[in-house]
C-alpha cells in the first residue's frame, strides 16, 4: 500500500476478526454490547480495506497477463483498459481509507447543544437568529434528529435574543461542530422604506452534549438561585419560584432556565452547564496539543465571523474556505449539506497535511 500504514491496517483486520470470533462465541450480554459497538465502528473501514485488497490482487493478475508474451493482442488491449480503470479505483480507495484512519474526535458521534444569540443589529439580529434556528431545525428534521428547546428569549419584533436547544441523534456534533462562530446577514428590513441594506449578526455555538462521566460538578462548586416567574393575568396572577439560575463558582459560568417546572429547569440548566464545562475542557486540551488547531477552517473562536448571508444577491459565503454558493433560499430551508461537507473535507485535508508534515519532520 502506497501511503497507508500497513502495520496499522493489519492490526485493525486482526482485531476485527477477533471481535467477530468472540461475538460468535456468545459472550455475556454486557460484553457483547461493547464488542458490537467496536465491531460497528470498525466494519466500514474493514470493508474498504478488503475491497482494496481484492482490487490489488486483481491488478496483480492483470499485470501478470500483460507481461505474458503468449497473451494475444485483443486480451492485452482489454487488460490494459481494465488496469487503467483499476489503478484509478485503487487510488480512490487508498485516499478513502487514509481519511478513515485519521484521528477521530471523541465527541463526533454525540448529540449537541445549539446556542444562538442575537448580536449587533437590534431587532434585525433577533429575526436573523430565529432564521438560523429554523434553518438548523429543518436540517435536523431531514437527518431525523430530535430538537428540543431548553430555553429561549424572544425578540421584540420576533425571532430570538437567545435560544438554546438540544439536537439529539447519532453524529450530530460531527456534522454541526463547524457552525460555531459569528454569522452575518445583509438584507433590507421590512421596516426599511428606503431599500437600504442593513448588516446584522448572530453568534452560534455548537457544544457536544456531555455525559455525567465526562464532567464532575461538585455541589459545593455551584450556587442555585430560584427566581419568581410570573405570567399574564393581572392582580390574580399566580407566581411561583420556578425559574432557576445556576452559577458555577470556579469558572463564573451562569446558566438560567425559566420554564414551568422548577425540577425540569434545574435538570436543563445542569445539562447546559455540563456541556459548557465539557466544551471548555476540550478547548483547553486542544490548545495544549496545538496552537494552530483548526488552521484550515478557522480557529473555532466564536467571535470570528465565519459566514455571510447576502439576501439581495441570494448568496452565502463561508469565509474560512472561500466557498460561495448562490443557494441562499435553499440553505435557509435547511439544505446545508454542501457547506457542511466542504468544511469537513477541508478539515480532513488539514489533518492529512499535518500528518505529512509530521512524517517529514
Residue frames as qw, qx, qy, qz and C-alpha x, y, z in Angstrom:
[[0.000, 0.888, 0.461, 0.000, 0.00, 0.00, 0.00],
 [0.446, 0.603, -0.014, 0.661, 1.46, 3.27, -1.12],
 [0.032, -0.565, 0.268, -0.779, 0.76, 5.78, 1.60],
 [0.746, -0.491, -0.139, -0.427, -1.10, 3.59, 4.03],
 [0.222, -0.569, 0.723, -0.322, 0.37, 2.30, 7.31],
 [0.667, 0.081, -0.700, -0.242, 0.44, -1.46, 6.62],
 [0.258, 0.025, -0.839, 0.478, 1.13, -2.45, 10.23],
 [0.314, 0.097, 0.408, -0.852, -1.86, -0.45, 11.49],
 [0.674, 0.148, -0.308, -0.654, -4.15, -1.89, 8.81],
 [0.561, 0.087, -0.823, 0.006, -3.05, -5.45, 9.57],
 [0.064, -0.032, -0.748, 0.659, -3.71, -4.86, 13.27],
 [0.489, 0.121, 0.141, -0.852, -7.19, -3.49, 12.55],
 [0.706, 0.124, -0.547, -0.431, -8.04, -6.52, 10.41],
 [0.408, 0.059, -0.862, 0.295, -6.72, -8.84, 13.13],
 [0.149, 0.068, 0.573, -0.803, -8.77, -7.05, 15.80],
 [0.611, 0.120, -0.145, -0.769, -11.90, -7.16, 13.63],
 [0.660, 0.088, -0.724, -0.180, -11.51, -10.92, 13.17],
 [0.222, 0.013, -0.806, 0.549, -11.01, -11.35, 16.91],
 [0.374, 0.078, 0.317, -0.868, -14.21, -9.39, 17.66],
 [0.691, 0.108, -0.423, -0.576, -16.19, -11.50, 15.15],
 [0.553, 0.056, -0.825, 0.103, -14.97, -14.71, 16.78],
 [0.054, -0.039, -0.697, 0.714, -15.74, -13.51, 20.31],
 [0.513, 0.090, 0.077, -0.850, -19.25, -12.35, 19.31],
 [0.703, 0.099, -0.584, -0.394, -19.93, -15.70, 17.65],
 [0.375, 0.069, -0.858, 0.345, -18.88, -17.49, 20.86],
 [0.482, -0.640, -0.495, -0.335, -21.87, -15.97, 22.72],
 [0.316, 0.126, -0.534, 0.774, -20.34, -13.83, 25.50],
 [0.096, -0.557, -0.640, 0.520, -22.25, -12.23, 28.38],
 [0.230, 0.839, 0.474, 0.138, -24.73, -9.52, 27.36],
 [0.165, -0.942, 0.057, 0.285, -22.67, -6.56, 28.64],
 [0.468, -0.392, 0.582, 0.538, -19.52, -7.87, 26.91],
 [0.462, 0.433, 0.685, 0.361, -21.49, -8.48, 23.70],
 [0.124, 0.947, 0.286, -0.073, -22.76, -4.86, 23.70],
 [0.269, -0.803, 0.331, 0.417, -19.19, -3.50, 23.97],
 [0.487, -0.107, 0.722, 0.480, -17.95, -5.85, 21.24],
 [0.386, 0.658, 0.620, 0.182, -20.87, -4.93, 18.99],
 [0.013, 0.967, 0.058, -0.249, -20.11, -1.23, 19.40],
 [0.315, -0.612, 0.551, 0.473, -16.45, -1.73, 18.44],
 [0.500, 0.211, 0.772, 0.331, -17.50, -4.02, 15.56],
 [0.298, 0.847, 0.440, -0.013, -19.84, -1.31, 14.26],
 [0.096, -0.908, 0.202, 0.354, -17.05, 1.28, 14.39],
 [0.363, -0.452, 0.697, 0.423, -14.52, -0.93, 12.58],
 [0.650, 0.352, 0.671, 0.044, -16.76, -2.55, 9.98],
 [0.475, 0.865, 0.097, -0.131, -16.90, 0.31, 7.40],
 [0.038, -0.813, 0.550, 0.186, -13.10, 0.61, 7.46],
 [0.509, -0.220, 0.824, 0.115, -12.51, -3.15, 7.19],
 [0.666, 0.569, 0.478, -0.070, -14.95, -3.38, 4.28],
 [0.339, 0.912, -0.188, -0.135, -12.93, -0.71, 2.44],
 [0.262, -0.632, 0.718, 0.129, -9.64, -2.47, 3.28],
 [0.631, 0.073, 0.771, 0.049, -10.95, -5.80, 1.95],
 [0.589, 0.762, 0.247, -0.103, -12.23, -4.09, -1.20],
 [0.115, 0.881, -0.435, -0.146, -8.78, -2.56, -1.68],
 [0.469, -0.382, 0.790, 0.100, -7.06, -5.92, -1.13],
 [0.695, 0.388, 0.605, 0.002, -9.30, -7.52, -3.78],
 [0.445, 0.890, 0.004, -0.104, -8.58, -4.69, -6.22],
 [0.109, -0.776, 0.605, 0.139, -4.83, -5.01, -5.66],
 [0.609, -0.099, 0.784, 0.076, -5.00, -8.74, -6.22],
 [0.647, 0.645, 0.404, -0.035, -6.90, -8.15, -9.46],
 [0.210, 0.924, -0.279, -0.156, -4.28, -5.59, -10.52],
 [0.371, -0.532, 0.745, 0.154, -1.51, -8.13, -9.92],
 [0.684, 0.241, 0.687, 0.051, -3.32, -10.70, -12.09],
 [0.518, 0.837, 0.161, -0.069, -3.71, -8.19, -14.92],
 [0.025, -0.861, 0.480, 0.165, -0.05, -7.19, -14.73],
 [0.547, -0.240, 0.789, 0.147, 0.97, -10.85, -14.99],
 [0.661, 0.541, 0.520, -0.005, -1.29, -11.23, -18.03],
 [0.340, 0.931, -0.079, -0.104, 0.29, -8.20, -19.71],
 [0.208, -0.723, 0.641, 0.151, 3.80, -9.44, -19.01],
 [0.709, 0.024, 0.702, 0.065, 3.00, -12.84, -20.53],
 [0.039, 0.399, -0.568, -0.719, 4.24, -12.87, -24.12],
 [0.067, 0.193, 0.941, 0.271, 1.65, -15.51, -25.06],
 [0.215, 0.604, 0.547, -0.538, -1.29, -13.16, -24.30],
 [0.397, 0.483, 0.568, 0.535, -2.99, -12.27, -27.61],
 [0.148, 0.198, 0.063, 0.967, -3.44, -8.66, -28.70],
 [0.407, -0.546, -0.415, -0.604, -7.18, -8.47, -28.05],
 [0.709, -0.542, -0.423, 0.157, -6.80, -9.75, -24.48],
 [0.533, -0.097, -0.169, 0.824, -3.84, -7.44, -23.95],
 [0.040, -0.385, -0.188, -0.903, -5.84, -4.38, -25.05],
 [0.585, -0.592, -0.422, -0.361, -8.74, -5.36, -22.79],
 [0.731, -0.402, -0.357, 0.420, -6.42, -5.96, -19.82],
 [0.375, 0.128, -0.060, 0.916, -4.71, -2.62, -20.42],
 [0.280, -0.527, -0.244, -0.764, -8.05, -0.74, -20.24],
 [0.731, -0.550, -0.391, -0.099, -9.09, -2.65, -17.11],
 [0.684, -0.171, -0.300, 0.643, -5.73, -1.98, -15.46],
 [0.129, 0.314, -0.008, 0.941, -6.00, 1.79, -16.01],
 [0.518, -0.557, -0.277, -0.587, -9.52, 1.80, -14.51],
 [0.813, -0.393, -0.400, 0.159, -8.35, -0.37, -11.63],
 [0.518, 0.050, -0.262, 0.813, -5.42, 1.92, -10.79],
 [0.164, -0.439, -0.060, -0.882, -7.80, 4.89, -10.57],
 [0.726, -0.497, -0.331, -0.341, -10.12, 2.88, -8.33],
 [0.777, -0.203, -0.397, 0.445, -7.23, 1.78, -6.09],
 [0.264, 0.244, -0.178, 0.916, -6.06, 5.37, -5.68],
 [0.434, -0.489, -0.149, -0.742, -9.59, 6.41, -4.64],
 [0.831, -0.398, -0.385, -0.050, -9.82, 3.51, -2.16],
 [0.646, -0.027, -0.353, 0.676, -6.44, 4.37, -0.65],
 [0.006, 0.361, -0.077, 0.929, -7.47, 8.02, -0.27],
 [0.635, -0.491, -0.258, -0.538, -10.75, 7.00, 1.39],
 [0.840, -0.299, -0.396, 0.220, -9.00, 4.62, 3.80],
 [0.444, 0.184, -0.277, 0.832, -6.43, 7.29, 4.61],
 [0.287, -0.456, -0.004, -0.843, -9.26, 9.63, 5.65],
 [0.801, -0.414, -0.316, -0.295, -10.95, 6.88, 7.66],
 [0.789, -0.116, -0.394, 0.457, -7.69, 6.29, 9.55],
 [0.104, 0.575, -0.182, 0.791, -7.43, 9.94, 10.63],
 [0.144, -0.107, -0.734, 0.655, -7.65, 10.57, 14.39],
 [0.250, -0.614, -0.644, -0.383, -11.29, 10.78, 15.42],
 [0.203, -0.396, 0.282, -0.850, -12.83, 13.44, 17.61],
 [0.089, -0.118, -0.939, 0.312, -14.16, 11.50, 20.60],
 [0.277, 0.391, 0.480, -0.735, -17.27, 13.70, 20.65],
 [0.177, 0.150, -0.578, -0.783, -18.17, 13.31, 16.97],
 [0.276, -0.268, -0.880, -0.279, -20.92, 10.73, 17.46],
 [0.089, -0.368, -0.676, 0.632, -22.62, 12.67, 20.26],
 [0.037, 0.846, 0.511, 0.149, -25.74, 14.77, 20.35],
 [0.366, 0.196, -0.077, 0.907, -25.17, 18.52, 20.64],
 [0.082, -0.769, -0.459, 0.438, -26.41, 21.64, 22.37],
 [0.347, 0.496, 0.339, 0.720, -27.07, 24.51, 19.98],
 [0.197, -0.705, -0.335, 0.594, -26.89, 28.07, 21.29],
 [0.333, 0.519, 0.364, 0.698, -27.83, 31.02, 19.09],
 [0.228, -0.680, -0.339, 0.608, -27.63, 34.62, 20.30],
 [0.340, 0.881, 0.241, 0.225, -28.54, 37.82, 18.50],
 [0.595, -0.179, -0.029, 0.783, -25.53, 40.09, 18.05],
 [0.040, -0.357, 0.041, 0.932, -25.20, 43.54, 16.58],
 [0.109, -0.159, -0.654, -0.731, -28.22, 44.82, 14.70],
 [0.401, 0.000, 0.340, -0.851, -31.06, 45.07, 17.22],
 [0.752, 0.211, 0.382, -0.493, -34.38, 43.63, 16.07],
 [0.701, 0.544, -0.384, -0.255, -32.92, 42.50, 12.75],
 [0.150, 0.455, -0.858, 0.184, -30.30, 40.44, 14.60],
 [0.492, -0.023, 0.723, -0.484, -33.03, 38.73, 16.65],
 [0.789, 0.423, 0.060, -0.442, -35.00, 37.97, 13.48],
 [0.529, 0.572, -0.622, -0.078, -31.86, 36.52, 11.89],
 [0.172, -0.316, 0.870, -0.336, -31.21, 34.40, 15.00],
 [0.704, 0.195, 0.483, -0.483, -34.71, 33.00, 14.51],
 [0.724, 0.563, -0.265, -0.298, -33.99, 32.31, 10.83],
 [0.243, 0.523, -0.810, 0.101, -30.80, 30.46, 11.75],
 [0.431, -0.132, 0.787, -0.421, -32.58, 28.36, 14.36],
 [0.792, 0.363, 0.247, -0.424, -35.25, 27.35, 11.84],
 [0.546, 0.619, -0.540, -0.165, -32.50, 26.50, 9.31],
 [0.045, 0.369, -0.901, 0.223, -30.86, 24.10, 11.77],
 [0.592, 0.075, 0.603, -0.530, -34.26, 22.78, 12.87],
 [0.792, 0.470, -0.063, -0.384, -35.14, 21.89, 9.26],
 [0.412, 0.552, -0.726, 0.002, -31.74, 20.31, 8.71],
 [0.254, -0.237, 0.849, -0.397, -32.17, 18.24, 11.88],
 [0.748, 0.236, 0.356, -0.508, -35.61, 17.08, 10.70],
 [0.715, 0.543, -0.366, -0.244, -34.11, 15.91, 7.39],
 [0.274, 0.451, -0.823, 0.210, -31.47, 13.95, 9.35],
 [0.734, -0.394, -0.508, -0.218, -34.19, 12.51, 11.61],
 [0.344, 0.061, -0.579, 0.737, -32.63, 14.15, 14.66],
 [0.313, -0.751, -0.581, -0.017, -34.79, 15.38, 17.53],
 [0.186, 0.406, -0.152, 0.882, -34.75, 19.06, 18.53],
 [0.437, -0.698, -0.558, 0.108, -35.85, 20.21, 21.99],
 [0.085, 0.732, -0.106, 0.668, -35.75, 23.85, 23.04],
 [0.555, -0.253, -0.597, 0.521, -34.21, 24.22, 26.51],
 [0.141, -0.703, -0.327, 0.616, -34.67, 27.98, 26.89],
 [0.359, 0.475, 0.416, 0.688, -35.43, 30.97, 24.75],
 [0.072, -0.619, -0.267, 0.735, -35.83, 34.73, 24.92],
 [0.459, 0.639, 0.544, 0.293, -37.89, 36.22, 22.11],
 [0.273, 0.024, 0.119, 0.954, -37.03, 39.43, 20.32],
 [0.219, 0.438, 0.359, -0.795, -39.41, 42.39, 20.43],
 [0.520, 0.458, -0.243, -0.679, -40.19, 42.15, 16.71],
 [0.966, 0.173, -0.064, -0.179, -39.89, 38.35, 16.52],
 [0.633, 0.476, -0.543, 0.279, -37.04, 35.92, 16.34],
 [0.806, -0.493, -0.266, 0.189, -34.87, 35.33, 19.39],
 [0.107, -0.902, 0.384, -0.165, -32.48, 37.33, 21.52],
 [0.068, -0.452, 0.884, -0.096, -31.24, 33.92, 22.62],
 [0.914, -0.021, -0.050, -0.401, -32.31, 30.32, 22.09],
 [0.104, -0.467, 0.875, -0.076, -30.72, 27.14, 23.43],
 [0.896, 0.090, -0.025, -0.433, -31.76, 23.67, 22.24],
 [0.519, -0.319, 0.782, 0.129, -30.58, 20.08, 22.27],
 [0.695, 0.431, -0.380, -0.432, -30.24, 18.26, 18.95],
 [0.638, -0.312, 0.689, -0.141, -30.30, 14.55, 19.67],
 [0.894, 0.422, -0.027, -0.145, -29.10, 11.85, 17.30],
 [0.841, -0.201, 0.279, 0.417, -26.03, 9.95, 16.17],
 [0.588, 0.157, 0.292, 0.738, -23.24, 12.07, 14.75],
 [0.041, 0.945, 0.322, 0.045, -24.90, 15.45, 15.36],
 [0.355, -0.830, 0.179, 0.391, -21.73, 17.10, 16.67],
 [0.579, -0.100, 0.559, 0.585, -19.62, 15.79, 13.76],
 [0.332, 0.598, 0.567, 0.459, -21.95, 17.45, 11.25],
 [0.072, -0.928, -0.286, -0.230, -22.56, 20.74, 13.07],
 [0.642, -0.558, -0.110, 0.514, -19.38, 21.50, 15.01],
 [0.434, 0.035, 0.231, 0.870, -18.00, 23.85, 12.35],
 [0.044, -0.762, -0.481, -0.432, -21.11, 26.05, 12.61],
 [0.476, -0.714, -0.273, 0.435, -19.71, 27.77, 15.72],
 [0.394, -0.023, 0.151, 0.906, -18.90, 31.40, 15.09],
 [0.191, 0.534, 0.208, -0.797, -20.41, 34.71, 14.01],
 [0.355, 0.443, 0.732, 0.377, -22.96, 34.50, 11.18],
 [0.014, 0.392, 0.015, -0.920, -23.54, 37.83, 9.41],
 [0.368, 0.592, 0.708, 0.115, -26.62, 38.78, 7.40],
 [0.027, -0.251, 0.193, 0.948, -27.07, 41.51, 4.81],
 [0.069, 0.506, 0.806, 0.300, -30.65, 42.31, 3.81],
 [0.156, -0.332, -0.090, -0.926, -33.28, 45.04, 3.57],
 [0.081, 0.213, 0.805, -0.548, -35.51, 45.04, 6.69],
 [0.040, 0.604, 0.754, 0.253, -39.26, 45.05, 6.14],
 [0.173, -0.856, -0.346, 0.343, -39.41, 48.33, 8.04],
 [0.345, -0.397, 0.297, 0.797, -36.83, 49.97, 5.74],
 [0.487, 0.756, 0.349, -0.264, -38.74, 52.22, 3.33],
 [0.172, 0.845, -0.356, -0.360, -35.63, 53.46, 1.52],
 [0.935, 0.329, -0.128, -0.020, -34.48, 49.98, 0.46],
 [0.077, 0.766, -0.607, 0.196, -31.16, 50.28, 2.29],
 [0.833, 0.012, -0.545, 0.091, -29.32, 47.05, 3.08],
 [0.473, -0.743, 0.340, -0.330, -28.67, 46.54, 6.80],
 [0.595, 0.292, -0.722, 0.199, -25.98, 44.32, 8.27],
 [0.632, -0.556, 0.313, -0.441, -26.56, 42.41, 11.50],
 [0.405, 0.362, -0.833, 0.103, -25.17, 39.27, 13.10],
 [0.844, -0.411, 0.063, -0.338, -25.88, 36.33, 15.36],
 [0.003, -0.563, 0.815, -0.138, -23.49, 34.08, 17.25],
 [0.924, -0.045, -0.260, -0.276, -23.79, 30.30, 17.04],
 [0.155, -0.529, 0.807, -0.214, -22.20, 27.85, 19.46],
 [0.893, 0.006, -0.357, -0.275, -22.42, 24.08, 18.99],
 [0.250, -0.562, 0.717, -0.328, -21.34, 22.10, 22.05],
 [0.522, 0.019, -0.844, -0.119, -21.07, 18.32, 22.31],
 [0.706, -0.543, -0.081, -0.447, -23.52, 17.02, 24.86],
 [0.094, 0.489, -0.779, 0.380, -21.63, 15.94, 27.97],
 [0.763, -0.295, -0.559, -0.132, -22.27, 12.81, 29.97],
 [0.625, -0.766, 0.052, -0.140, -22.03, 12.54, 33.74],
 [0.887, -0.225, 0.114, 0.386, -18.73, 10.67, 33.44],
 [0.543, 0.574, 0.061, 0.610, -17.19, 13.48, 31.35],
 [0.040, 0.537, -0.211, 0.816, -17.60, 16.30, 33.84],
 [0.464, -0.455, -0.690, 0.318, -17.97, 16.04, 37.59],
 [0.101, -0.624, -0.017, -0.775, -19.77, 19.04, 39.06],
 [0.353, -0.177, -0.745, 0.537, -19.37, 19.15, 42.82],
 [0.215, -0.793, -0.561, -0.104, -22.31, 20.50, 44.80],
 [0.416, -0.704, -0.136, 0.560, -20.01, 22.92, 46.64],
 [0.349, -0.112, 0.391, 0.844, -18.92, 24.41, 43.27],
 [0.041, -0.449, -0.574, -0.684, -22.37, 25.62, 42.27],
 [0.142, 0.242, 0.477, -0.833, -24.87, 28.13, 43.62],
 [0.025, -0.431, -0.803, -0.411, -28.52, 27.57, 42.70],
 [0.155, 0.205, 0.284, -0.924, -30.89, 30.53, 42.89],
 [0.139, 0.539, 0.813, 0.171, -34.62, 30.27, 42.31],
 [0.029, 0.080, -0.051, -0.995, -36.38, 33.30, 40.90],
 [0.396, 0.475, 0.609, -0.497, -40.04, 34.23, 40.90],
 [0.079, 0.063, 0.684, 0.722, -41.51, 33.74, 37.46],
 [0.346, 0.466, 0.497, -0.645, -44.82, 35.45, 36.69],
 [0.234, 0.283, 0.748, 0.553, -47.20, 35.36, 33.78],
 [0.212, -0.257, -0.233, -0.914, -50.09, 37.40, 32.43],
 [0.394, -0.465, -0.792, -0.037, -53.29, 37.63, 34.48],
 [0.212, -0.732, -0.051, -0.645, -53.42, 40.95, 36.28],
 [0.333, -0.592, 0.484, -0.552, -53.83, 41.03, 40.06],
 [0.900, -0.191, 0.265, -0.290, -54.77, 37.36, 40.25],
 [0.643, 0.544, -0.540, 0.009, -51.60, 36.11, 38.51],
 [0.916, -0.391, 0.052, 0.071, -50.04, 33.09, 40.14],
 [0.268, 0.792, -0.526, 0.157, -46.33, 33.44, 40.86],
 [0.956, -0.284, 0.043, 0.060, -44.06, 30.54, 41.74],
 [0.250, -0.761, 0.556, 0.222, -40.37, 30.15, 42.43],
 [0.922, 0.258, 0.288, 0.003, -39.86, 28.16, 39.23],
 [0.548, 0.781, -0.253, 0.163, -37.07, 29.93, 37.33],
 [0.851, -0.418, 0.106, 0.299, -33.61, 28.56, 38.12],
 [0.342, 0.863, -0.346, 0.139, -30.21, 30.21, 37.84],
 [0.920, -0.284, 0.039, 0.268, -27.09, 28.07, 38.39],
 [0.143, 0.915, -0.371, 0.071, -23.71, 29.72, 38.91],
 [0.930, 0.021, -0.188, 0.315, -20.56, 27.61, 38.58],
 [0.382, -0.908, 0.069, 0.159, -18.31, 29.32, 41.13],
 [0.675, -0.336, 0.373, 0.540, -14.85, 28.19, 39.87],
 [0.423, 0.226, 0.520, 0.707, -15.46, 29.47, 36.32],
 [0.130, 0.357, 0.152, -0.913, -18.18, 32.09, 36.81],
 [0.155, -0.158, -0.764, -0.606, -20.40, 30.43, 34.20],
 [0.376, 0.199, 0.499, -0.755, -24.09, 31.27, 34.70],
 [0.151, -0.166, -0.846, -0.484, -26.96, 29.24, 33.23],
 [0.398, 0.128, 0.420, -0.805, -30.66, 30.05, 33.59],
 [0.157, -0.233, -0.868, -0.410, -33.87, 28.21, 32.71],
 [0.260, 0.117, 0.385, -0.878, -37.36, 29.56, 33.25],
 [0.403, -0.187, -0.737, -0.509, -39.93, 27.06, 32.05],
 [0.624, -0.508, -0.176, -0.567, -42.90, 25.92, 34.17],
 [0.912, -0.349, -0.214, 0.036, -41.31, 23.16, 36.24],
 [0.236, -0.867, 0.433, -0.076, -38.58, 24.05, 38.71],
 [0.791, -0.252, 0.546, 0.114, -37.36, 20.44, 38.72],
 [0.757, 0.507, 0.317, 0.263, -37.18, 20.44, 34.93],
 [0.181, 0.960, -0.139, 0.160, -35.47, 23.84, 34.92],
 [0.490, -0.706, 0.509, 0.045, -32.76, 22.59, 37.24],
 [0.819, 0.029, 0.532, 0.211, -32.15, 19.49, 35.09],
 [0.601, 0.729, 0.207, 0.253, -31.99, 21.55, 31.89],
 [0.040, -0.958, 0.266, -0.100, -29.70, 24.18, 33.40],
 [0.640, -0.507, 0.564, 0.123, -27.35, 21.44, 34.65],
 [0.811, 0.339, 0.423, 0.221, -27.38, 19.86, 31.18],
 [0.405, 0.878, 0.000, 0.254, -26.27, 23.13, 29.57],
 [0.321, -0.858, 0.397, -0.056, -23.72, 23.85, 32.31],
 [0.800, -0.234, 0.522, 0.179, -22.19, 20.39, 31.91],
 [0.726, 0.551, 0.290, 0.292, -21.93, 20.87, 28.13],
 [0.167, 0.953, -0.142, 0.211, -20.26, 24.28, 28.51],
 [0.513, -0.703, 0.493, 0.016, -17.74, 22.96, 31.04],
 [0.844, 0.060, 0.485, 0.222, -17.02, 19.96, 28.81],
 [0.561, 0.771, 0.136, 0.269, -16.52, 22.31, 25.86],
 [0.129, -0.934, 0.314, -0.107, -14.11, 24.48, 27.89],
 [0.701, -0.442, 0.548, 0.112, -12.13, 21.39, 28.86],
 [0.801, 0.368, 0.397, 0.256, -11.97, 20.20, 25.24],
 [0.361, 0.903, -0.022, 0.233, -10.82, 23.59, 24.01],
 [0.372, -0.823, 0.430, -0.015, -8.14, 23.77, 26.71],
 [0.790, -0.166, 0.557, 0.197, -6.86, 20.33, 25.72],
 [0.680, 0.633, 0.273, 0.248, -6.93, 21.29, 22.02],
 [0.097, 0.968, -0.185, 0.137, -4.95, 24.45, 22.70],
 [0.563, -0.629, 0.530, 0.087, -2.33, 22.48, 24.60],
 [0.814, 0.132, 0.513, 0.239, -1.96, 20.00, 21.73],
 [0.491, 0.290, 0.402, 0.716, -1.63, 22.63, 19.05],
 [0.034, -0.533, -0.172, 0.828, -1.66, 26.41, 18.92],
 [0.222, 0.263, -0.470, -0.813, -2.68, 26.22, 15.28],
 [0.304, 0.258, 0.910, -0.113, -5.68, 23.94, 15.73],
 [0.414, 0.699, 0.577, -0.080, -8.29, 24.12, 13.01],
 [0.186, -0.501, 0.270, 0.801, -5.98, 26.30, 10.97],
 [0.124, 0.139, 0.758, 0.625, -7.73, 25.16, 7.79],
 [0.174, -0.626, -0.668, -0.363, -11.25, 26.10, 8.90],
 [0.215, -0.752, 0.047, -0.622, -10.58, 28.92, 11.31],
 [0.083, 0.358, -0.731, 0.575, -9.73, 28.95, 14.96],
 [0.413, -0.429, -0.803, -0.019, -13.19, 27.93, 16.10],
 [0.113, -0.191, -0.404, 0.887, -13.31, 31.14, 18.12],
 [0.111, 0.669, 0.735, 0.014, -16.94, 32.17, 18.41],
 [0.001, -0.797, -0.079, 0.599, -16.01, 35.83, 17.99],
 [0.221, -0.264, 0.643, 0.684, -14.77, 35.02, 14.48],
 [0.618, 0.466, 0.031, -0.633, -17.01, 35.89, 11.52],
 [0.474, -0.127, 0.843, 0.219, -17.39, 32.65, 9.63],
 [0.263, 0.388, 0.796, 0.382, -20.21, 33.16, 7.15],
 [0.179, 0.299, 0.043, -0.937, -22.18, 35.90, 5.40],
 [0.302, 0.499, 0.810, 0.062, -25.76, 35.54, 4.15],
 [0.039, 0.258, -0.176, -0.949, -26.47, 38.17, 1.48],
 [0.439, 0.477, 0.710, -0.274, -30.22, 38.17, 0.76],
 [0.405, 0.734, -0.050, -0.542, -30.33, 40.73, -2.11],
 [0.306, 0.565, -0.691, -0.332, -27.87, 38.59, -4.08],
 [0.959, -0.048, -0.057, -0.274, -29.12, 35.20, -2.81],
 [0.603, 0.512, -0.546, 0.278, -25.53, 34.47, -1.85],
 [0.779, -0.619, 0.096, -0.011, -23.90, 32.60, 1.05],
 [0.517, 0.643, -0.483, 0.294, -20.15, 32.86, 1.60],
 [0.842, -0.514, -0.044, 0.159, -18.17, 30.80, 4.09],
 [0.132, 0.935, -0.320, 0.073, -15.06, 32.89, 4.71],
 [0.627, -0.540, 0.558, 0.062, -12.95, 30.09, 6.20],
 [0.640, 0.011, 0.694, 0.330, -12.80, 28.08, 2.98],
 [0.109, 0.396, -0.337, -0.847, -13.68, 30.84, 0.47],
 [0.128, 0.305, 0.911, 0.244, -16.82, 28.97, -0.61],
 [0.312, 0.252, 0.082, -0.913, -19.60, 31.00, -2.23],
 [0.141, 0.320, 0.919, 0.181, -22.95, 29.49, -3.15],
 [0.306, -0.033, -0.139, -0.941, -25.92, 31.20, -4.78],
 [0.482, -0.288, -0.803, -0.198, -28.38, 28.96, -2.94],
 [0.080, -0.211, 0.495, -0.839, -29.43, 31.14, -0.03],
 [0.691, -0.152, -0.049, -0.705, -33.14, 30.23, -0.18],
 [0.862, 0.007, -0.498, -0.096, -32.36, 26.52, -0.18],
 [0.411, 0.196, -0.661, 0.597, -29.86, 26.86, 2.65],
 [0.293, -0.210, 0.368, -0.857, -32.35, 28.71, 4.82],
 [0.837, -0.087, -0.184, -0.508, -34.73, 25.79, 4.20],
 [0.778, -0.443, 0.432, -0.104, -32.16, 23.53, 5.84],
 [0.914, 0.367, 0.026, 0.170, -30.22, 22.33, 2.80],
 [0.148, -0.915, 0.375, 0.010, -26.77, 22.97, 4.29],
 [0.940, -0.119, 0.269, 0.173, -25.04, 19.67, 3.43],
 [0.685, 0.619, -0.017, 0.384, -22.93, 21.21, 0.66],
 [0.018, -0.837, 0.336, -0.432, -21.32, 23.67, 3.08],
 [0.760, -0.514, 0.357, -0.176, -21.06, 21.11, 5.90],
 [0.954, 0.141, 0.165, 0.206, -19.38, 18.56, 3.61],
 [0.503, 0.730, -0.156, 0.435, -16.94, 21.17, 2.27],
 [0.293, -0.796, 0.376, -0.372, -15.93, 22.19, 5.80],
 [0.884, -0.311, 0.345, -0.045, -15.41, 18.58, 6.88],
 [0.867, 0.394, 0.068, 0.299, -13.37, 17.82, 3.74],
 [0.257, 0.821, -0.254, 0.442, -11.21, 20.89, 4.30],
 [0.562, -0.675, 0.397, -0.265, -10.64, 19.92, 7.92],
 [0.956, -0.053, 0.272, 0.098, -9.61, 16.41, 6.85],
 [0.668, 0.638, -0.078, 0.376, -7.23, 17.89, 4.27],
 [0.108, -0.837, 0.365, -0.393, -5.65, 19.91, 7.06],
 [0.806, -0.432, 0.386, -0.123, -5.26, 16.78, 9.18],
 [0.925, 0.268, 0.144, 0.229, -3.64, 14.91, 6.28],
 [0.397, 0.791, -0.206, 0.417, -1.27, 17.82, 5.64],
 [0.409, -0.753, 0.407, -0.316, -0.32, 17.90, 9.32],
 [0.928, -0.184, 0.323, 0.030, 0.37, 14.16, 9.30],
 [0.781, 0.531, 0.012, 0.329, 2.53, 14.62, 6.21],
 [0.080, 0.852, -0.316, 0.410, 4.50, 17.41, 7.88],
 [0.672, -0.579, 0.416, -0.201, 5.00, 15.27, 10.97],
 [0.963, 0.102, 0.211, 0.134, 6.21, 12.41, 8.81],
 [0.618, 0.647, -0.103, 0.435, 8.82, 14.63, 7.14],
 [0.264, -0.886, 0.258, -0.280, 9.95, 16.23, 10.42]]
